[in-house]
Amino acid sequence: MEQSEKFPKRFNHQDTEKKWYTRWEEAGVFTAQPESPKKPFSIVIPPPNVTGTLHIGHALNNTLQDILVRYKRMDGYDVLWLPGTDHAGIATENVVEKELLKKGIKKRNLGREKFIEEVWKWKEEKGGRIIYQLKRLGASCDWTRERFTMDEGLSRAVLEAFTRLYQKGLVYRGDYIINWCPRCHTALSDLEVEQSETQGKLYYIRYPFKERDGFITVATTRPETMLGDTAVAFHPEDERYKGLEGETIVLPLLGRRMPFISDKFVDPRFGTGAVKITPAHDFNDFLVAQRHDLPVVKVIDENAIITREGGPYAGLTREEAREKVVEDLKKEGLLEKEEDYTILLGRCYRCKTVVEPLLSKQWFVKTEPLARPAIEAVKTGRIRIVPSMWNSSYFHWMENIRDWCISRQIWWGHRIPVWFCDSCGAENVGKDKPEKCNRCGSEKLHPETDVLDTWFSSALWPFSTLGWPEETP
């Protein structure tokens, strides 16, 4: 046989990769052996989205993991590199919703149960492309142990974690400011909001005093939200407003009476040093309202439309309301000036709609008690951040962390294990549906419709994939 028949002139990576990877899998060279006397070493793969495809970040991350696990195998360890995927609630729901729309089927018309059936079908048929790509990269994962955040074992772990956190008082339901996507109609975590610099405007608006001559000029990038103002604030050490605290101010256009208050959160360097307080539509303003016992007025709804509280602007979109408010302020001589201004605009990471800070009833995890031991671990040196220059960033983030909104108004995901009593309104929390209300004994219960944030199950991944809450080998 001639040399050219034995070896092709060009290297064919597709045939070579497939041949050798198949042989490796069949020989079980990547399969962990828990009963082995060897010392164990394990890594769980950070679960990529089931909708995803590999990008350069995945390639780098997984190559580094592969180097570690291959080295440990050669060093005599019994190695488990456990693979799997994340159900990616919002992303997957959007993908399937778009696929159905191509067939003329609307999610709402299909109903919750039928829609979830369609998502499972899509997951089995088209999801998991990223797993195929990881194999093509040669990733030496133990594919006999592949997991999915919605599989039976991981779902049990999610219910267990929620129940335990609730019983410890670390999970609660309440009214709080959240990131809201008017298109996806769900709450978003800070990590699901993409911030980008955008050219906007800074509007200087005159707020007249009620009992004295003159006015306070307030600078804002969102004049439409002034419809929900319930106070104007300044920093207590700002000499420009000394002696004016407690004065009554009139809200332009709507005539609402509001107090002029001082609060240390105000940045005296921004605008005029006086800021409007809109508790239902700004994270910081909501906290100010709690400290000063201010009323909360919601003027933008879940569709980003002005509510009845917006008076003559009710029914307008937030963009239309901005134009009309600015126009009316000019007519009344209350718009002092406009300036070009660069703003950070938050958009939904999935559909790119501008996110609305919105007061909403949601489920939250209390983060401050959980952050405390994490801060202490770094301060005492039990955990080191390398390089140490990032310590200050870590402490700043952990010491200012907000409660984590874990509820999502979508259908694909882990349903929050809560049943509300129709008779007394009590929250009944458990891994299984209760037969009757734990407060009044009524059998009339209805389930929570929200699902948990994808990261609630992802956070449990290193434990749930290895059997938690069961005591497994």
QUICOR-V367232 format. One record per pair of residues at least 24 apart in sequence whose ideal C-beta (glycine too) atoms are under 10 Angstrom apart, sorted by sequence separation. I is the first residue (numbers start at 1). J is the second residue. If there is no record, write none. Layout:
# QUICOR-V367232
i = [I/I]
j = [J/J]
This chain:
# QUICOR-V367232
i = [95/96/205/216/227/238/263/264/371/374/375/420/421/422/43/96/123/207/216/226/227/229/236/237/241/249/251/263/420/421/43/93/96/226/227/228/230/232/233/234/236/265/371/372/375/419/420/41/42/92/95/96/99/123/226/227/229/230/231/232/233/234/235/236/237/241/249/261/264/280/371/372/374/418/419/420/41/95/216/226/228/230/231/232/233/234/235/236/238/240/263/370/371/418/419/420/43/223/227/229/230/231/232/233/234/235/237/238/239/263/280/371/418/419/41/42/89/92/96/120/214/223/226/231/233/235/236/238/244/261/262/368/371/417/418/41/92/95/96/119/216/218/233/235/237/241/261/367/368/370/416/417/40/41/87/95/212/231/233/234/235/236/240/241/415/416/418/39/52/214/216/233/235/240/241/259/261/368/415/416/38/41/50/51/52/116/215/218/232/234/235/238/239/240/367/368/370/415/416/38/41/42/47/48/50/51/92/209/212/215/235/238/259/319/367/368/415/416/417/39/41/42/43/44/45/47/48/49/50/51/52/87/211/212/238/258/318/367/415/416/38/39/40/41/42/43/44/45/47/48/49/50/51/210/211/215/258/281/366/367/413/414/415/38/39/40/41/42/43/44/45/46/47/48/49/50/85/209/210/211/234/235/318/364/365/366/411/413/414/30/38/39/40/41/42/43/44/45/47/49/51/52/88/209/210/211/234/235/256/364/365/410/411/412/413/414/30/38/39/40/41/42/43/44/45/46/47/48/49/51/87/208/209/210/233/234/235/364/365/409/410/411/413/414/416/36/37/38/47/50/51/208/209/233/234/256/362/363/364/365/407/409/410/413/36/49/50/51/85/207/208/232/233/363/364/407/408/409/412/414/30/35/36/49/51/85/207/208/232/233/254/362/363/364/407/408/413/414/29/34/51/84/85/207/208/216/231/232/233/362/363/406/407/408/410/413/32/33/50/51/85/207/210/231/232/254/360/362/363/406/407/408/32/33/34/49/85/205/206/229/230/231/251/361/362/406/407/408/31/32/33/83/84/205/210/229/230/231/360/362/406/31/32/83/205/210/228/229/230/231/405/406/408/30/31/32/228/229/230/304/360/404/406/407/30/32/210/220/221/226/228/229/230/304/406/30/83/207/209/219/220/225/227/228/233/304/404/83/219/226/228/229/233/304/404/30/207/218/219/223/225/228/256/303/363/406/217/218/219/222/224/227/228/231/302/304/217/218/219/220/225/230/233/254/256/301/363/404/83/216/217/218/219/220/222/225/229/254/255/300/302/83/84/216/217/218/219/224/225/228/231/253/254/300/301/81/83/92/216/218/220/230/231/253/254/300/302/81/82/83/84/218/222/230/233/253/254/300/81/82/83/89/216/222/225/253/298/79/80/81/82/83/84/85/87/88/89/231/233/298/80/81/82/83/84/85/86/87/230/297/298/79/82/83/84/85/86/87/231/296/81/82/83/84/85/86/87/230/231/272/80/82/84/85/229/230/230/73/84/87/204/205/207/228/230/66/70/87/202/203/204/228/229/271/50/202/207/228/69/70/84/227/228/229/271/289/51/62/66/69/205/228/253/286/50/51/58/62/66/69/227/228/253/285/50/66/67/69/226/227/252/284/286/59/63/65/66/225/283/51/52/54/55/58/59/62/63/65/66/224/225/253/281/282/50/51/52/53/54/58/62/63/65/224/252/253/281/50/51/52/53/54/62/252/280/281/282/49/50/51/52/54/59/222/228/253/280/281/50/51/53/54/58/62/227/228/253/278/280/48/50/53/54/59/227/252/279/280/48/49/50/52/58/228/253/48/54/224/227/228/252/47/48/54/227/252/226/227/48/225/227/363/45/48/224/227/97/227/363/362/365/45/94/224/361/363/94/363/90/93/365/224/93/190/224/225/363/45/90/224/227/365/224/226/45/90/222/224/225/89/224/225/43/50/90/223/224/227/50/222/223/224/226/42/47/50/222/223/224/225/44/45/47/91/180/223/224/45/47/90/177/223/224/44/89/177/222/223/226/177/179/175/177/178/223/177/223/47/176/177/302/177/30/33/177/25/30/31/32/176/177/24/29/30/31/175/30/31/32/177/223/22/29/30/31/32/21/24/28/30/31/21/25/30/223/287/21/24/25/28/186/18/21/25/185/217/219/17/18/20/21/25/182/185/218/219/17/21/25/177/182/203/215/217/283/17/180/182/183/205/217/219/221/17/175/180/181/182/183/201/205/215/221/222/14/180/182/203/219/221/13/175/181/182/203/206/221/180/205/221/201/204/203/206/208/206/207/206/205/206/204/205/206/204/205/225/228/203/204/205/225/203/204/203/204/182/202/203/204/222/182/202/203/201/202/201/202/203/200/201/202/200/201/202/199/200/202/199/200/201/198/199/200/198/199/200/197/198/200/197/198/199/196/197/198/195/196/197/198/195/196/198/195/196/194/195/196/193/194/195/193/194/192/193/194/193/194/190/192/193/194/196/198/192/188/191/192/194/188/188/189/195/188/193/194/186/188/193/192/184/186/193/181/183/184/181/182/184/179/181/183/184/188/180/181/183/187/179/181/182/183/184/181/183/181/182/183/184/187/181/182/183/180/181/182/187/181/182/180/181/187/179/180/182/187/178/179/180/181/178/179/180/178/179/180/177/178/180/177/178/179/176/177/178/180/176/177/178/175/176/178/175/176/177/174/175/176/178/174/175/176/173/174/176/173/174/172/173/174/172/173/171/172/171/172/170/171/172/170/171/170/166/169/170/168/170/166/170/165/169/170/162/165/168/162/165/190/190/190/189/190/189/192/188/189/187/187/189/187/188/186/187/186/187/185/186/187/178/184/185/186/177/178/180/184/185/176/179/184/176/178/177/181/174/176/178/180/172/171/170/171/173/171/165/173/162/171/173/171/173/166/166/162/166/94/162/163/173/95/158/159/162/163/172/94/158/159/162/93/94/157/158/159/160/90/91/92/158/159/171/90/91/155/158/90/154/155/89/90/166/192/88/150/167/191/192/150/166/167/187/192/149/150/165/166/186/189/191/149/186/188/189/163/187/189/162/163/186/162/163/162/159/159/160/159/158/159/156/173/155/173/123/122/162/161/165/119/120/119/159/118/119/158/162/115/116/161/115/116/161/115/116/113/158/161/51/112/116/158/161/111/112/157/160/110/158/155/158/161/107/112/154/157/161/107/154/157/160/149/164/149/154/157/158/149/150/154/157/161/149/156/157/160/161/148/149/154/155/160/154/157/159/160/149/153/154/157/149/153/156/157/97/151/153/156/157/97/147/151/153/154/156/93/96/97/149/153/94/96/149/93/95/147/148/153/90/92/93/94/147/89/90/93/146/147/153/90/92/93/145/89/91/92/145/89/90/89/90/88/89/87/88/89/87/87/112/93/89/92/89/90/91/87/89/90/89/88/89/87/89/86/89/86/87/88/86/87/86/86/84/82/82/84/83/82/82/80/80/49/47/47/47/46/47/46/45/46/44/44/47/43/44/42/44/45/44/44/42/42/40/34/35/34]
j = [119/120/229/240/251/262/287/288/395/398/399/444/445/446/68/121/148/232/241/251/252/254/261/262/266/274/276/288/445/446/69/119/122/252/253/254/256/258/259/260/262/291/397/398/401/445/446/68/69/119/122/123/126/150/253/254/256/257/258/259/260/261/262/263/264/268/276/288/291/307/398/399/401/445/446/447/69/123/244/254/256/258/259/260/261/262/263/264/266/268/291/398/399/446/447/448/72/252/256/258/259/260/261/262/263/264/266/267/268/292/309/400/447/448/71/72/119/122/126/150/244/253/256/261/263/265/266/268/274/291/292/398/401/447/448/72/123/126/127/150/247/249/264/266/268/272/292/398/399/401/447/448/72/73/119/127/244/263/265/266/267/268/272/273/447/448/450/72/85/247/249/266/268/273/274/292/294/401/448/449/72/75/84/85/86/150/249/252/266/268/269/272/273/274/401/402/404/449/450/73/76/77/82/83/85/86/127/244/247/250/270/273/294/354/402/403/450/451/452/75/77/78/79/80/81/83/84/85/86/87/88/123/247/248/274/294/354/403/451/452/75/76/77/78/79/80/81/82/84/85/86/87/88/247/248/252/295/318/403/404/450/451/452/76/77/78/79/80/81/82/83/84/85/86/87/88/123/247/248/249/272/273/356/402/403/404/449/451/452/69/77/78/79/80/81/82/83/84/86/88/90/91/127/248/249/250/273/274/295/403/404/449/450/451/452/453/70/78/79/80/81/82/83/84/85/86/87/88/89/91/127/248/249/250/273/274/275/404/405/449/450/451/453/454/456/77/78/79/88/91/92/249/250/274/275/297/403/404/405/406/448/450/451/454/78/91/92/93/127/249/250/274/275/405/406/449/450/451/454/456/73/78/79/92/94/128/250/251/275/276/297/405/406/407/450/451/456/457/73/78/95/128/129/251/252/260/275/276/277/406/407/450/451/452/454/457/77/78/95/96/130/252/255/276/277/299/405/407/408/451/452/453/78/79/80/95/131/251/252/275/276/277/297/407/408/452/453/454/78/79/80/130/131/252/257/276/277/278/407/409/453/79/80/131/253/258/276/277/278/279/453/454/456/79/80/81/277/278/279/353/409/453/455/456/80/82/260/270/271/276/278/279/280/354/456/81/134/258/260/270/271/276/278/279/284/355/455/135/271/278/280/281/285/356/456/83/260/271/272/276/278/281/309/356/416/459/271/272/273/276/278/281/282/285/356/358/272/273/274/275/280/285/288/309/311/356/418/459/139/272/273/274/275/276/278/281/285/310/311/356/358/140/141/273/274/275/276/281/282/285/288/310/311/357/358/139/141/150/274/276/278/288/289/311/312/358/360/140/141/142/143/277/281/289/292/312/313/359/141/142/143/149/276/282/285/313/358/140/141/142/143/144/145/146/148/149/150/292/294/359/142/143/144/145/146/147/148/149/292/359/360/142/145/146/147/148/149/150/294/359/145/146/147/148/149/150/151/294/295/336/145/147/149/150/294/295/296/140/151/154/271/272/274/295/297/134/138/155/270/271/272/296/297/339/119/271/276/297/139/140/154/297/298/299/341/359/122/133/137/140/276/299/324/357/122/123/130/134/138/141/299/300/325/357/123/139/140/142/299/300/325/357/359/133/137/139/140/299/357/126/127/129/130/133/134/137/138/140/141/299/300/328/356/357/126/127/128/129/130/134/138/139/141/300/328/329/357/127/128/129/130/131/139/329/357/358/359/127/128/129/130/132/137/300/306/331/358/359/129/130/132/133/137/141/306/307/332/357/359/128/130/133/134/139/307/332/359/360/129/130/131/133/139/309/334/130/136/306/309/310/334/130/131/137/310/335/310/311/133/310/312/448/131/134/310/313/184/314/450/450/453/134/183/313/450/452/184/453/181/184/456/316/186/283/317/318/456/139/184/318/321/459/319/321/141/186/318/320/321/186/321/322/141/148/188/321/322/325/149/321/322/323/325/142/147/150/322/323/324/325/145/146/148/192/281/324/325/147/149/192/279/325/326/147/192/280/325/326/329/281/283/280/282/283/328/283/329/154/283/284/409/285/139/142/286/135/140/141/142/286/287/135/140/141/142/286/142/143/144/289/335/135/142/143/144/145/135/138/142/144/145/136/140/145/338/402/137/140/141/144/302/135/138/142/302/334/336/135/136/138/139/143/300/303/336/337/136/140/144/296/301/322/334/336/402/137/300/302/303/325/337/339/341/138/296/301/302/303/304/322/326/336/342/343/136/302/304/325/341/343/136/298/304/305/326/329/344/304/329/345/326/329/329/332/334/333/334/334/334/335/334/335/336/335/336/356/359/335/336/337/357/336/337/337/338/317/337/338/339/357/318/338/339/338/339/339/340/341/339/340/341/340/341/342/340/341/343/341/342/343/341/342/343/342/343/344/342/343/345/343/344/345/343/344/345/343/344/345/346/344/345/347/345/346/345/346/347/345/346/347/346/347/346/347/348/348/349/346/348/349/350/352/354/349/346/349/350/352/347/348/349/355/349/354/355/348/350/355/355/348/350/357/346/348/349/347/348/350/346/348/350/351/355/348/349/351/355/348/350/351/352/353/351/353/352/353/354/355/358/353/354/355/353/354/355/360/355/356/355/356/362/355/356/358/363/355/356/357/358/356/357/358/357/358/359/357/358/360/358/359/360/358/359/360/362/359/360/361/359/360/362/360/361/362/360/361/362/364/361/362/363/361/362/364/362/363/362/363/364/363/364/363/364/364/365/364/365/366/365/366/366/363/366/367/366/368/365/369/365/369/370/363/366/369/365/370/401/402/404/404/405/405/408/405/406/405/406/408/407/408/407/408/408/409/408/409/410/402/408/409/410/402/403/405/409/410/402/405/410/403/405/405/409/403/405/407/409/403/403/403/404/407/406/406/416/406/416/418/418/420/416/417/414/418/348/416/417/427/350/413/414/417/418/427/350/414/415/418/350/351/414/415/416/417/348/349/350/416/417/429/349/350/414/417/350/414/415/350/351/427/453/350/412/429/453/454/413/429/430/450/455/413/414/429/430/450/453/455/414/451/453/454/429/453/455/429/430/453/430/431/431/429/430/431/431/431/432/431/448/431/450/412/412/452/452/456/411/412/412/452/412/413/452/456/410/411/456/411/412/457/412/413/411/456/459/350/411/415/457/460/411/412/457/460/411/459/457/460/463/410/415/457/460/464/411/458/461/464/454/469/455/460/463/464/456/457/461/464/468/457/464/465/468/469/457/458/463/464/469/464/467/469/470/460/464/465/468/461/465/468/469/410/464/466/469/470/411/461/465/467/468/470/408/411/412/464/468/410/412/465/410/412/464/465/470/408/410/411/412/465/408/409/412/465/466/472/410/412/413/465/410/412/413/466/411/412/412/413/412/413/412/413/414/413/414/449/451/451/454/452/453/454/451/453/454/454/454/455/454/456/454/457/455/457/458/457/458/458/461/461/461/462/465/465/465/466/465/466/454/454/457/458/458/461/461/461/462/461/462/465/462/463/462/464/465/465/466/465/466/473/472/473/473]
